[in-house]
Amino acid sequence: MSILSTSDSVAYIEADVSNFNYLFEITFDVSNINNLNVDNVFYGFSNNSDVFNNINFSNSIIKYGFSGENNKYNEQSLKRDLQRHLFYDKVGHIFTELYYSNSSFVQQIKTLDEVVEEQIQAVFDALRLENSKMSSEISGNTYEYYFNLAKQLFQLTLQEQDRENTLQYDISLAQQNQPNAQQLTVNLKFKPGDALVLYVYYKINNFNLTDSDKSYRIVILLK
């Protein structure tokens, strides 16, 4: 997994929003509880694992790319799109569609789901080892990109009343559980309709194919 500026194709897949509500967190001084803003909280990452497990990225549906919804393919999953990318010029359309649908190549792409999940998890494992940071401390950090994601989610939370209501409810629960705490930590939560975007780069080493490296922008739609 990497941060790419462009990709060969864009794919979508749905996931349960509740699985993603324990990725990001903020820590703040209780003295600021009635005046929280993007500059007086610490941004961090929750001790939550396996968030991305069993998403089956290879089943993502291609919207833009070689397949795309306008090309009328019966099977528009990422694994078949990648197959078409690599085999179409070599063997032709009909042979690709009929023969390779159950090929070892497609099975190989399926097994890479676990590799993608492990790489994502490794990033968040490393992030959890980082100390929480205020907005002024984010710039120049190795994980600046991810800290800024947390900051953006908090900023969005403050701008939308229903999100802020959820945050205030969680803060109230945290106060009840820790009535004497000088600092509190709560999670930043998503809501249905939000989306996360991953950039996944596939490098296929088998099948003696040329131009076998393909990148995908996978949009995880939270429901």
Beta strands, then each sheet from edge to edge (+ up, - down):
strand 1: 9-15
strand 2: 24-29
strand 3: 42-45
strand 4: 61-64
strand 5: 183-188
strand 6: 195-203
strand 7: 213-222
sheet 1: 4+ 1- 7- 6+
sheet 2: 3+ 2- 5+
end
